Amino acid sequence: MLLAEERQLLDAVTLDRPWELITAFSTLKREHPNDVRRAAEHIERHLRELGIPVEVHVPELFLSLPGQARVSAGGLTFAAKPMAMSAVFPEGLTAPLVYQPSQYAANADDMFSSALLDGEVDVAGKIVVTEGFGMPGKIRELERRGALGVIAINPGARAHWGICTSIWGTPDLHDLPRKPRVAVANVNRADGDQLIELARSGAQAVLVTELEEGWFASPVPVVTIPGSEDPEAFVLLHGHYDSWDYGVGDNAVGDATLLEVARNLWNNRAGLRRSVRIAWWPGHSTGRYAGSTWYADHFALELYRNCVAQINCDSPGCRWATEYKDVSVMAEATAWAADIIRDVTGQEMQAERPVRAGDYSFNNIGLSGFFMLLSTMPDDLRAEKGYYAVGGCGGNIAWHTEDDTLDVADRDILLKDIKIYLLSAYRTANQTIIPFDYVQILNEFDQTLAEYGAGVGTAFDLSRAQDAVEALRSDLRELMRAAGSLTGESLTSPQVRRVNAALITLARHLVQANYTQSPAFFHDPAEHVPPLPDLAVLQTLLDADVSQRGFILTHATRGLNRLLAHLGDAQIAVRDALNHLKLSV
């Protein structure tokens, strides 16, 4: 239920500034660094006109800027879109065409599947035609098998822009070997069908891919609205402002949302208890989240010590996007986010585990997070329109195409979504005790351990992990019961500080254990990460060849040790806070 001051805050939301920014961005392609710089200047100008201090960092980011691409075969030439980070062949790559069916050919609901159909086609030294998007896993597999180029057939009348590397942000020395060495381009369905037939007839093809790759100065505007009680602690609200083409639905609407949230929180900063930091990222599209990754790298310890939560803002306020389903929310924040959406809209939210996408560049730091995409169109409307699933724009297939123009934005839906983001940042910053239910993430651990342990029998014992989860959950419940008496206390009281510090430590351990495989402060690839990923190999144990079982068990043993260490350190923090509360009574 909305409090009086929350209702007053939301009633002050207008579309004046947001729509002005969206209109400006609808005439500005935000791909090349020169245009990205102009877009950052728009954001900075609005903030300064509103009297809001803004800091603009200008890091050098490693980006790949797609230009033109085309495929020539059988006397025909087909337009294509080169994928960022693919190999560059401006003079053209000449090789035989070969058709490798993908899983998308059998399941037309998942353009983003990396799976190829069983039965390997000989792709060595050839240009491969295959259905779906140029996903990193698919590209890596075809490269491993010797392909020289890949033509990915998108399902609609428009090919989509995208990026084909799994490297998250600017590569480090561990990442560089994963950089694709094959040419990759997307084509539309009709042209792809012709290319399949040409491949079946044994045609040769010439694939041209033009990209500009290198280090580019990329502005990162950041606003910090200081809290009145604990200004060092902060909520991070963020979204990207670069785009493919004009990118109104992805993500001019999000940029406008951040601007209006900044305006309202600045005007009401006296009522903020913690700080709210609002950031606009470059390099999302052409560097696989390079802007947010740079921030995670260069402000890592500040985020690690003081960030309460991260909230991602991507593609709100798009036409026909009237439902809140498949909303990315970590388990501990699900009830919190659902209450916010219900209080603003009266609607119920359907949550999903955050996928390894968006600007979730903070998992390896251990930040609890919620939202990525928000409102979306109903499934029956999508089916009625003949749309396939895409990764933004509220479900509009204008996503990542030249059709993502001003008519994709919806004023009424945008107004509603702005209020959701505003209330999310405001409430999270103002709760005395960090408002996430970490018992829920431990419940998720229970379910995951039971799933991984099913059928393994005595081959691997997960009981130590299950016991550690239960012990931590018991202590955590006791701590939260005791912390209930602190609701009216100042954020600076020793008891409140101790409880919140314990919850931040808890988050750092549980989020890393549940969402990452790389070490803290490095970045996992942009590929699926299962729950408790170090133990997911147990699902392969029963069907594994005898020669592989020992390796799987060794991996799982190390993963179990890592999980037990995270749970044990988290429990120490929780017990210390609980003992402190008991002594202070």
N, C-alpha and C positions, 0 to 999 in steps of 0.2 A: 504494500500500500504506500502511495506517495505521501511523504511528509509535506507540510505546508511550504517549507523553504524549497523542497524539490519541485513542487508544482510551480512555484514562482519562477524557479530557474528554467524549467521547460517552457513555460509560457513566454519567456523572452526570446525564444528561438525564432529567427526569421530566415527567409531565403534571399535577402537583399545581397549580402556579400557572397554567399555561396553561389548564387546563380550568376553573378557577375564574373566570378572566377571560372565557372564552368563554361560560360559563353566565350571567354577569352581562350580557354584551353581547346574549345571546339574548333578553333581556327589555327591551332599551333600543334604540329606534329612534334612529339617529344621523344624522339629516338636519338638523333645526333646530339652530341654534347653541346653544340652551340644552341640548339633549340631547348635542351634541358636547362641550360643556364638562363635562357630567357624566361622559362617557366618558373624557375626558382626566384627570379627577380619579381615576377608577378606575386608570388606568395609573400616574399619579403615586403613588397610595397604595401600590400593589404595589411599586413601585421603592423607595420610602422604607422600607417594612417590610423589604425585603431589604438595606437599608443602602446602596443605590446612589444616588449624587448625581444629580439630574436638574434640568436647566434648562428652564423652561417659558416660551417666548416667546408673546406674545399679539398677533399682528399683526391689523390690520383688512384683511379680504379681501373682494373684490367677489364676491358669491354670488347665485345665483338658486335660490329654494326653491320647488319645485313643490307646489301644493296639489291642487285638484280640477280635473277637466275632463270635458266631456260633449259629445256630438254629438246633435242632434235633427234628424230628417229623416223625411219620409213618415209622420208620426204616431208614430214610434218614437224612443226615447232610448237612446243607447249610452254606457256608461261608458268613460272614456279616461284616459290619464295624460299630463299636459302635460310637455313636455321642458324641462329647465332651459335658461335663456337664450332661450326663445322669447318672442314678443310676448304681452302680457297683455291679455286681453279678458274681464274678469269679467262684463260685461253681455251678452256674446255677440257674435260676428261672424256676420252673415247674408249669405249669398252662394250662388250656384248651385254644386252639386256637379259635379265633372268627374273622370273616371277617366284617369290617366296611367300606363300600365303601366311597371313598372321592370324592370331586368335580373333582379331576383330572381324575377319571374314565369317567366322562361325558365331560370333556374339556381337551384334551391331550396337549394343548398348554401351560399349566401353572403348571409345576412341583412344584412351590413354593406356590401354594394356600394352605391356612390353612383350607379351608372349607370342611366339611363333608356333605354327602348327607342327605337329610331330612329322617326322620324315624329312631329314635334312636335304635341301636342294644344294647342289654344287654352286656356290656363289663366288668362289675364288677368282680374282681378277676380273670381276664383272660389276655391272651396275644393277642393283637389286630394286625391283618394284614390289612394294608390299603395302597392305592396308593399314589405316590408323594414323596416329601421330608419330613423329620422329622421336619417340621416347628414348631416353639415355640407355636403358637396359637393352632395348632392341638394337640400337645402333652399336653398342659395345659387342653384342653377340655376333652381329653380322660382320663387324670389323675383325673379331677373333677368327671368324671362318674365312677371312681373306677378301671380303668385298672391298671394292674401291670407292663405291658411291651408293647412296640409298635415296630412292624416291618414295616418299611416304604419301599415300593417297588419303586425303581427308574426305570426310563423308558428304560434304555439301557442295553447293555451287561456288563457294569461296574456299580457297586454301587459307590456312591460318598461319600467322607468324608464330615463332616459338624459338626455343633453345634446346639443343640436343646433347648437352653435357650434363653429367651428374655432379660436376664440381660445384660446390656451394660457395658462391662469392669468389673473390680473387684467389687463384690457386696458391697453395703453399707447396713446399717441395714434396710432400706426401701426395698431393692431388695431381700434380702435373702429368704423371704417367697416364692418368685417365682422360686426358684431353683428346677428343676425337681426332683421328687422322684420316677420316673418310669425308667425302663431300656429301652433304645431306640437304635435300630440298623437299618442300611440300607442294603437292599439286591438288587440284580439286577432283571430285568424283568422276566427272565425265571424261576429263583428260586422263585420269588414272586408269579408267576402263580401257581406253584405247592403248595405253602403254602396256597393260597386261596382255592384250592381244598381240601387240608387236613383240613382246618378250616371248610369247608362246611360238611366234613364227620365226624366232631366232635373229631378230633385228639387232643391228649395232645402234648405239646411241652416243650422243655427245651431251654431257652434262656440264653446264657453265654455272659456277657459283662465285659471286662477287661479294666480298665482305671486307671491312676495314677493321683491323684488330690492333689493339695496343693499349697504352695507358692514357687516360683522359681525366682532366680536372672535372670534378662532378660535385656541385654544391649540395650540402646537407643542411637545410634550415632546421633549427631546433628552438623551440620555445620552452622555457621553464617557468611555470606559474608556482611561486613559492607557497608552501604550506605555512600556516601560522603557528603550529605547535611543534612539528617535527619536519623541518624543511629538508633535511638530508634524505629522508625516506621519500620515495616517489613511485608513482604509477607511470608507466611508459605507454602512451597511446601513439600509434604510428601507422603509416601507409606509404605507398610509393607514388611518385608524381611523374615518373617517366612513363612512356606508353608505346604501344604499337599504333602507327598512324595517329589519328586524333584522340583515340582512347577516352571517349567521354564516359562510357560505362565502366571502363577499366583503365585509369582510375581517377578521372577528373572529379567524379562525384565523391570519391573518398577524400580527395584533397580539399574539396569544398567543405566536407563534413568536419575535417580536422580544423579548418579555419574558423568555422562557426563555433565549434567546441572551445577553441582557444579564446574567442571573443567573449563567450559567456562565462567561462571560468575566470578569465582575467577580470571581468567586471564584478565577479563575486569572490575574488581571491581572499577576502577577509574571512570567508566562511570555509575555506579549505584548510584542513588540519595537516595533511601531508601534501607534498608537492605533486604536481602533474607535469610530466614532460611530454611534449608533443613534437614528433619528428616526421619529416617528409623525406622519403628515400629516393635517390637516383639509382640507376644500375639494376633495377629489379628485373627488367626484361632482357637487357643485353649483357648482363653479367651474373645472372642467376642469383638475385638478391645481394648484389655486391655492396649496395649502400648500407643496408641494415647489418650486413656482415662486418663491414668496416667499423661501424659504430660498436658492434659487439666486441670487436677486437680491441679498439682503442679506448673504450670506456668499460672494459671488462670487469675490473675490480670494483668500480663504483656500482655497476649493475649487480655484481655478485653480493656486495655487502648491503645495498640500500634499496634495490628495486623490489617492490611488493608484488607487482604483476605486470605482464605485458598484454596489451589489447591491440589486435590488428584490425585495420580498417581498409577493406578492399571491396569495391564494387557495390556499395550500398545504393539505394534510391534509384533502381532501374525499372523500366516499364514492365508491368505485369508481375512484378516480384512481390507478391502479396503474402507469402508464407515464410515461416521461420523453421525450416527443416534442414537436416544435414548441416547444422551449425557447428562449427569446430569449437569444442570446449574440452579442456582437460577435466578429468573426473572430479577433482576437488572443487572446481568452479561451476559445475553444471547447475546445481540448485541456485547458486547466486545469479548466474546469467539468466536462468529461466525466470526468476522473480523479476528481474529488471525488464525483460521483454514483456512479461505479463502486465507489469505495472504501467508500462508505456502504451501498450497496444491492446491489452485484453486477450492476446493470443498465447497459445502454448508453443513452446520451443521443442523441437526434436534435435537432440544433440548427437554428434559423432566424434569419435576420437580424432584429434587433429592429424591430418596426413603430413608427410614430409614435403611441405610446399609453402606457398605464401612467403611472408617475411618472418617465419618462425626461426629466426637466426639466433635464438637465445636458449634453446634447449640444452646445449652443452654447458651453459652457465647455470642452468637449473631454475629458470623462471617459470612460475605458473602462468598459464596464458589462456585467453579465451577470445573467440571470434576470429574469423579470417574473412570468408564470405559471410553475408548476413541474410538478407531477404532474398527469396528466389521465387520463380514462378511455379505454380502447381503442376504436378506431373500430368494431369489430364489436359491442361492447357498446352503444355509442351507437346504432348502426343497429338493434340488437335492441330497444332501448327506444323507438325512434322519435323520438330526440332530434335536434334541429338544432344547429348550431354556435353557441356563445355565447362571451362574452368573459371567463369566469372560472368560479369555483365548481367547478373540476376537470372541467368539461364538463357539470355538472348544469344543466338548464334552469330551475332555481329562481333562477338568476342575475338580479339586479336585479328580483326580484319579492317578494311577501309570503310566498312559499314557502321563502325562504332562511332556514330556521330551524335549530334545534339538530341535527336529524337529518341535516343535510347534512355535518356534521363527522364524521370517522372517526378514532378515537383511535390506531389502529395506523399508519395512513398519516401522521397528523400527527406522531407520534413520529419516524418515519423522515425526514420533511421537515424537522423542526426540526434534526435532526442534519446534514442537508445544508447548511442555512444556517449553523449553528454552525461546521462545518468550513470552509466557504467564507470566513467572516470571519477565523477563526483562522489558516488557512494563508496567506491573502493578506497579512495583517498581519505574518506571521513570516518570509516569504521574504527572504533577504538582497538579492537583485536582484529587482526587480518582475517577477512571474512570467508576463508575457504575451508571446506570440510575435508581435511586430509584423511579422515577415516575412509572416505569413498575411494581414494586412490589405493588404499590398503585392501579394500574389498575387491578392487580390480585385480590387485596382485593375487589374491586368493583364487579368483576365477582363472587367471592365467596359469598359475601353478597347477591347478587341478586339470586344466586342459592339456598342458605339456606333460603332466605325469600320467595321463590316461594311457594305459596299454604298455607303459614302459616297465611296469612290474618292479622287480628287484634290481633291474639293470642300473637304475640311478635313483638315489634317495633324495627327495625334495623336502623331507620332513623338517630338516633344520631351518629351511627358508620359511616353511609354513608356521613353525613355532615362533620364529623371529617376527614375522608379520603380526601374529596374534599378540605377542608381548608388547610390541610397539603400539598396536591399536589400543590395547588395554591402558597403557600409560597415557596415550594421547587423549583418550576419552576422559580420563581423570583430570588431565590438565585443562581440557576445555570446560569441564564442569566447574573447576575452581576458577577459571578465568571469567566465567559468567558474571561474577561479582564486580568485575572491573569496568563494566560497560560505561559508566559515567566518569571514569578517571581520565586524567590528562594523558596524552601520548608520551609525555616526558616522565611520568611516574616510574620509579624503578621496577615495579611489578609488571606494568604494561610493557616496558622496554624488554624485560626478560622474556615474557611470553612471546612477544612478536619476534624477537631475535631467534627464539627456539623454532618458531614456525617458519621463518625464512631459512634456517638451517635445514629443517625438515624438507622444505620444498626443494632445496638444492640437491639433496640426496635422492629423493623419490623421483623427481623429474628426470634427472640424469639416468637413474636406473631403468626408468620406464620408456625413455624416448631416445636414448643414445647408445652408440657403440664406440665412438671415438672418445679420446680423453677429454676431460674438461678443458674448455677454451679452444678446442679445435672444432671442426664442423663435419658432421656426417654427410655422406652423399645425399643428393636429392632423389632418393629412392625409398621405397616402402620400408618403414621400421616397425616391426611387430612389437607388441607389448613385451616387456622384459626381454629385449632382443638377444641378449647373450645366452638365454636358455631356450630360444625358439628352435635351436638345432635338434632338440629332443624329439620334435615331431617327425624328424626324418629317421630316427633310430631303428624303428621296427622294419622299415623297408630297405634299410641300407645294406650294402654288400658287407660281408663279414670283414673284409679288409679295411673297411671305413669305420667300423663301429668304435674302434679304439680312439680314433681321431675325434669323432663326435663326442665321446665321453670325456676326453681331455678338454675339449672346448667347453663343454657344459660344466665341468668341474671349475674351470677358471671363471666362468660366468657366475656360478653359484658363490664363489668366494667374493666376487665383486658385489653381488647383491647383498650378501651377509654383512660385508663391510659398510655398505650404505645404510642398511637397516640398523646396524649396531651404533654407528655414529649418530644417526638421527635419534635413536633412543636415548643416548647419553644427553643430547641437547634437551630433549623433552623432559627427562627425569630431573636434570639440573634445574629447569624452570619450575617444575612441580615442587621440588624440595624448597626452592626459594620462596614460592608462594606459601607453603606450609609454615616455614619459619617466620614469615612476615605477619601471619595471622595473630 
